Amino acid sequence: MPFPNFDPVLIHLGPIAIRWYALAYIAGILLGWRYGVGLIRNAKLWPPAAPPITTAQIDDLILWVTLGIIVGGRLGYVLFYGRGAFLSDPLEIVKVWHGGMSFHGGFLGVVVAIVAFARVNRVDMLRLGDLVAPCVPIGLFFGRIANFINGELWGRPTTLPWGIIFPGAPDALPRHPSQLYEAGLEGVVLFAILLLATHRLHWLRLRGAVTGLFILMYGVFRICLENVRQPDAGFDHMPFGLTMGILLSTPMVLAGAWLIWRSRRDPPARLEPAAPRQPAE
């Protein structure tokens, strides 16, 4: 099956190119923000505790998270997949126009943003993570769709009838559309699992449980999909069939399982949301 003739640029406005990839980030952040607001406003999800932050505070949080995604995603790509190129050209780290973002780097960037926001605003870090985690699959879905439109991060060769010949691949072999697999598992399925946990199982009452479930299931899905995803250039001959994605996702599985186990041992805490900080006089 030939690759659809997608243009990665939606529209040109003079010298400015509006790319699908940028729109995917914007859509994921905005829709995730609105979904988070909806979680805060749904008081039935949180008893006996209150939501960790107010709807006013989440407007500030989204800025912290956005910086974490961009800075962490770029740093992660350069450090995990750049094969040391930044050592000879340190400015490569800030050259985002060259492309290259890493989910695991973005994940760590968001973790840092959540920890910093929680400390500044005196709110519970894990419960704040429980609010953010259900929103993340929305961004993952749009991001993977954008990867497909860009014709990047393709899969391994396959004989399945839906294999696609990607124009940027090193050969003309049909390959797994692994970007769409990831959009389905990391986006749609993971969102549904977290929706079940928050709205039916009431896991938002358990400190850190939803955070742990997200981390665990993303790690499991990513490890499974690495078997059909083409390894990144320079990392395609790692021992025992490992890939960089597997190495980075395995600690997520362990950390997620530990957080769920920990949340089941602790009784639901009766916590009140932190009051918004008063402006300095």
KASULUR-V55690 format. One record per pair of residues at least 12 apart in sequence whose C-alpha atoms are under 8 Angstrom apart, sorted by the first residue. I is the first residue (numbers start at 0). GAP is how many residues later the second one is. D is the distance in Angstrom with one decimal. If there is no record, write none. Layout:
BEGIN
i=I gap=GAP d=D
i=I gap=GAP d=D
END
This chain:
BEGIN
i=0 gap=160 d=7.7
i=0 gap=161 d=6.6
i=0 gap=162 d=6.1
i=0 gap=163 d=4.8
i=0 gap=164 d=6.1
i=0 gap=173 d=7.0
i=1 gap=162 d=5.6
i=1 gap=163 d=5.1
i=1 gap=164 d=7.1
i=2 gap=148 d=7.9
i=2 gap=161 d=5.7
i=2 gap=162 d=5.6
i=2 gap=163 d=5.5
i=2 gap=164 d=7.1
i=5 gap=143 d=5.8
i=5 gap=144 d=7.4
i=6 gap=142 d=7.4
i=6 gap=143 d=7.5
i=7 gap=12 d=5.8
i=7 gap=13 d=7.5
i=7 gap=141 d=6.2
i=7 gap=142 d=5.3
i=19 gap=126 d=6.0
i=19 gap=129 d=7.6
i=20 gap=122 d=6.9
i=20 gap=125 d=5.1
i=20 gap=126 d=7.3
i=20 gap=129 d=7.8
i=23 gap=115 d=7.3
i=23 gap=118 d=5.0
i=23 gap=119 d=5.5
i=23 gap=121 d=8.0
i=23 gap=122 d=6.3
i=24 gap=114 d=6.6
i=24 gap=117 d=7.2
i=24 gap=118 d=6.5
i=26 gap=112 d=7.2
i=26 gap=115 d=7.3
i=27 gap=108 d=7.9
i=27 gap=110 d=5.5
i=27 gap=111 d=3.7
i=27 gap=112 d=7.4
i=27 gap=113 d=7.9
i=27 gap=114 d=6.2
i=27 gap=115 d=7.7
i=28 gap=33 d=7.7
i=28 gap=37 d=7.4
i=28 gap=110 d=6.3
i=30 gap=107 d=7.1
i=31 gap=103 d=4.7
i=31 gap=104 d=6.6
i=31 gap=106 d=6.2
i=31 gap=107 d=7.0
i=32 gap=25 d=7.7
i=32 gap=26 d=8.0
i=32 gap=29 d=6.7
i=32 gap=102 d=7.3
i=34 gap=100 d=6.4
i=35 gap=22 d=7.8
i=35 gap=95 d=6.5
i=35 gap=96 d=6.8
i=35 gap=98 d=7.9
i=35 gap=99 d=6.4
i=36 gap=18 d=5.9
i=36 gap=21 d=7.2
i=38 gap=92 d=7.4
i=39 gap=13 d=7.6
i=39 gap=14 d=7.0
i=39 gap=15 d=6.7
i=39 gap=91 d=8.0
i=40 gap=14 d=7.7
i=44 gap=153 d=6.8
i=44 gap=154 d=6.5
i=44 gap=157 d=6.1
i=44 gap=159 d=6.4
i=44 gap=160 d=7.3
i=45 gap=156 d=7.7
i=45 gap=158 d=5.8
i=45 gap=159 d=5.5
i=46 gap=158 d=6.3
i=47 gap=157 d=7.0
i=47 gap=220 d=7.1
i=47 gap=221 d=7.2
i=47 gap=222 d=5.6
i=47 gap=223 d=8.0
i=48 gap=156 d=6.9
i=48 gap=219 d=7.5
i=48 gap=220 d=6.2
i=48 gap=221 d=4.5
i=48 gap=222 d=4.9
i=48 gap=223 d=6.4
i=49 gap=220 d=7.5
i=49 gap=221 d=6.1
i=49 gap=222 d=5.3
i=49 gap=223 d=6.1
i=50 gap=221 d=7.3
i=50 gap=222 d=5.9
i=51 gap=71 d=6.4
i=51 gap=72 d=6.7
i=51 gap=75 d=6.1
i=51 gap=76 d=5.9
i=51 gap=79 d=7.9
i=51 gap=219 d=7.7
i=51 gap=220 d=6.9
i=51 gap=221 d=4.6
i=51 gap=222 d=7.0
i=52 gap=70 d=7.2
i=52 gap=75 d=7.5
i=52 gap=220 d=5.1
i=52 gap=221 d=6.2
i=52 gap=222 d=8.0
i=53 gap=219 d=7.0
i=53 gap=220 d=7.9
i=53 gap=221 d=7.9
i=53 gap=222 d=7.8
i=55 gap=220 d=7.9
i=56 gap=219 d=6.9
i=60 gap=53 d=7.9
i=60 gap=56 d=7.0
i=63 gap=46 d=7.9
i=63 gap=49 d=5.5
i=63 gap=50 d=7.6
i=63 gap=53 d=7.3
i=64 gap=44 d=7.8
i=64 gap=45 d=5.4
i=64 gap=48 d=5.8
i=64 gap=49 d=7.2
i=65 gap=44 d=7.9
i=66 gap=42 d=7.8
i=66 gap=43 d=8.0
i=66 gap=46 d=7.8
i=67 gap=38 d=6.4
i=67 gap=39 d=7.9
i=67 gap=40 d=7.7
i=67 gap=41 d=4.1
i=67 gap=42 d=4.6
i=67 gap=43 d=7.7
i=67 gap=44 d=7.1
i=67 gap=45 d=5.7
i=68 gap=36 d=7.8
i=68 gap=37 d=4.4
i=68 gap=38 d=6.9
i=68 gap=40 d=5.7
i=68 gap=41 d=5.8
i=69 gap=31 d=8.0
i=69 gap=36 d=6.6
i=69 gap=39 d=7.9
i=70 gap=35 d=7.2
i=70 gap=38 d=6.7
i=71 gap=30 d=7.9
i=71 gap=33 d=4.7
i=71 gap=34 d=4.3
i=71 gap=35 d=7.1
i=71 gap=36 d=6.3
i=71 gap=37 d=4.1
i=71 gap=38 d=7.4
i=72 gap=28 d=4.8
i=72 gap=29 d=4.7
i=72 gap=30 d=6.0
i=72 gap=31 d=7.1
i=72 gap=32 d=4.4
i=72 gap=33 d=3.8
i=72 gap=34 d=7.5
i=72 gap=36 d=7.0
i=73 gap=19 d=6.8
i=73 gap=20 d=7.6
i=73 gap=22 d=6.9
i=73 gap=26 d=6.6
i=73 gap=27 d=4.9
i=73 gap=28 d=6.5
i=73 gap=31 d=7.0
i=73 gap=32 d=7.5
i=74 gap=18 d=6.3
i=74 gap=26 d=7.9
i=74 gap=27 d=7.9
i=74 gap=30 d=6.4
i=75 gap=25 d=7.1
i=75 gap=26 d=5.4
i=75 gap=27 d=7.7
i=75 gap=28 d=6.6
i=75 gap=29 d=3.8
i=75 gap=30 d=6.9
i=76 gap=23 d=5.9
i=76 gap=24 d=5.2
i=76 gap=25 d=4.7
i=76 gap=28 d=6.7
i=77 gap=14 d=7.7
i=77 gap=15 d=6.2
i=77 gap=22 d=7.7
i=79 gap=164 d=7.8
i=80 gap=151 d=7.5
i=82 gap=151 d=7.8
i=103 gap=144 d=7.0
i=103 gap=145 d=7.9
i=113 gap=14 d=7.1
i=113 gap=15 d=6.9
i=120 gap=153 d=7.0
i=120 gap=155 d=7.6
i=120 gap=156 d=7.3
i=121 gap=152 d=6.4
i=122 gap=150 d=6.9
i=122 gap=151 d=5.7
i=125 gap=81 d=6.3
i=125 gap=82 d=5.0
i=125 gap=85 d=7.3
i=126 gap=77 d=7.8
i=126 gap=80 d=5.6
i=126 gap=81 d=6.0
i=128 gap=79 d=7.2
i=128 gap=81 d=7.9
i=128 gap=82 d=5.6
i=129 gap=74 d=6.6
i=129 gap=77 d=7.5
i=129 gap=78 d=6.0
i=129 gap=79 d=7.2
i=129 gap=80 d=5.1
i=129 gap=81 d=4.9
i=130 gap=73 d=8.0
i=132 gap=77 d=6.8
i=132 gap=78 d=5.6
i=132 gap=81 d=6.2
i=133 gap=57 d=6.5
i=133 gap=60 d=5.7
i=133 gap=61 d=7.1
i=133 gap=76 d=7.5
i=133 gap=80 d=7.4
i=134 gap=56 d=7.8
i=136 gap=49 d=6.2
i=136 gap=50 d=4.5
i=136 gap=51 d=7.1
i=136 gap=53 d=6.4
i=136 gap=54 d=5.4
i=137 gap=49 d=6.0
i=137 gap=50 d=7.8
i=137 gap=53 d=7.2
i=138 gap=48 d=7.6
i=139 gap=43 d=6.7
i=139 gap=46 d=6.4
i=139 gap=47 d=5.4
i=140 gap=41 d=7.7
i=140 gap=42 d=4.5
i=140 gap=43 d=7.2
i=140 gap=45 d=6.8
i=140 gap=46 d=4.2
i=140 gap=47 d=6.9
i=141 gap=41 d=7.3
i=141 gap=45 d=8.0
i=142 gap=40 d=7.8
i=143 gap=35 d=5.3
i=143 gap=36 d=6.7
i=143 gap=38 d=6.5
i=143 gap=39 d=5.2
i=144 gap=34 d=6.7
i=144 gap=35 d=6.5
i=144 gap=38 d=6.4
i=146 gap=32 d=6.3
i=147 gap=29 d=7.6
i=147 gap=31 d=5.5
i=147 gap=32 d=6.9
i=150 gap=15 d=6.3
i=150 gap=16 d=7.4
i=150 gap=17 d=7.0
i=151 gap=16 d=7.4
i=152 gap=25 d=7.4
i=152 gap=26 d=6.7
i=152 gap=76 d=7.4
i=152 gap=77 d=7.0
i=152 gap=79 d=8.0
i=153 gap=12 d=7.3
i=153 gap=15 d=7.7
i=153 gap=21 d=6.9
i=153 gap=22 d=6.7
i=153 gap=23 d=5.9
i=153 gap=24 d=5.8
i=153 gap=25 d=6.5
i=153 gap=75 d=6.3
i=153 gap=76 d=6.1
i=154 gap=20 d=5.4
i=154 gap=21 d=4.4
i=154 gap=22 d=5.7
i=154 gap=23 d=4.9
i=154 gap=24 d=7.7
i=154 gap=73 d=5.5
i=154 gap=74 d=3.9
i=154 gap=75 d=4.6
i=155 gap=19 d=5.3
i=155 gap=20 d=5.8
i=155 gap=72 d=5.4
i=155 gap=73 d=5.4
i=155 gap=74 d=4.7
i=156 gap=16 d=6.1
i=156 gap=17 d=5.6
i=156 gap=18 d=4.1
i=156 gap=19 d=6.3
i=157 gap=15 d=7.8
i=157 gap=16 d=5.9
i=157 gap=17 d=5.1
i=157 gap=18 d=6.0
i=158 gap=15 d=7.0
i=158 gap=16 d=7.9
i=161 gap=14 d=7.5
i=161 gap=15 d=8.0
i=162 gap=12 d=4.8
i=162 gap=13 d=5.1
i=162 gap=14 d=6.6
i=163 gap=12 d=6.5
i=163 gap=13 d=6.4
i=175 gap=52 d=6.6
i=175 gap=53 d=7.3
i=177 gap=47 d=7.4
i=177 gap=50 d=6.6
i=177 gap=51 d=5.7
i=180 gap=44 d=7.6
i=181 gap=40 d=7.8
i=181 gap=43 d=7.2
i=184 gap=36 d=6.6
i=185 gap=32 d=6.3
i=185 gap=35 d=6.8
i=185 gap=36 d=7.7
i=189 gap=24 d=7.5
i=189 gap=27 d=7.1
i=189 gap=28 d=7.4
i=193 gap=16 d=7.0
i=193 gap=19 d=7.5
i=193 gap=20 d=7.1
i=196 gap=13 d=7.1
i=197 gap=12 d=7.4
i=204 gap=63 d=5.7
i=204 gap=64 d=7.8
i=205 gap=57 d=5.6
i=205 gap=58 d=7.0
i=205 gap=60 d=7.7
i=205 gap=61 d=7.3
i=205 gap=62 d=5.4
i=205 gap=63 d=7.8
i=206 gap=56 d=5.5
i=206 gap=59 d=7.8
i=206 gap=61 d=6.8
i=206 gap=62 d=7.5
i=207 gap=51 d=6.0
i=207 gap=52 d=6.8
i=207 gap=54 d=7.9
i=207 gap=55 d=5.8
i=208 gap=50 d=6.2
i=208 gap=51 d=4.7
i=208 gap=54 d=5.5
i=208 gap=55 d=7.7
i=209 gap=50 d=7.7
i=210 gap=45 d=7.3
i=210 gap=48 d=7.5
i=211 gap=43 d=7.1
i=211 gap=44 d=3.9
i=211 gap=45 d=6.3
i=211 gap=46 d=7.3
i=211 gap=47 d=4.9
i=211 gap=48 d=5.3
i=212 gap=43 d=5.9
i=212 gap=44 d=7.4
i=212 gap=47 d=6.7
i=213 gap=42 d=7.2
i=214 gap=37 d=5.6
i=214 gap=38 d=6.4
i=214 gap=40 d=7.3
i=214 gap=41 d=4.9
i=215 gap=36 d=5.9
i=215 gap=37 d=4.3
i=215 gap=38 d=7.1
i=215 gap=39 d=7.2
i=215 gap=40 d=4.3
i=215 gap=41 d=6.0
i=216 gap=36 d=7.2
i=216 gap=39 d=8.0
i=217 gap=31 d=7.9
i=217 gap=34 d=7.8
i=217 gap=35 d=7.8
i=218 gap=30 d=4.7
i=218 gap=31 d=6.3
i=218 gap=33 d=5.4
i=218 gap=34 d=5.1
i=219 gap=29 d=7.6
i=219 gap=30 d=7.9
i=219 gap=33 d=6.5
i=221 gap=23 d=7.1
i=221 gap=24 d=7.2
i=221 gap=27 d=6.8
i=222 gap=22 d=6.9
i=222 gap=23 d=5.1
i=222 gap=26 d=6.5
i=222 gap=27 d=7.5
i=225 gap=17 d=7.2
i=225 gap=19 d=6.7
i=225 gap=20 d=6.8
i=230 gap=12 d=6.3
i=230 gap=13 d=7.7
i=231 gap=12 d=8.0
END
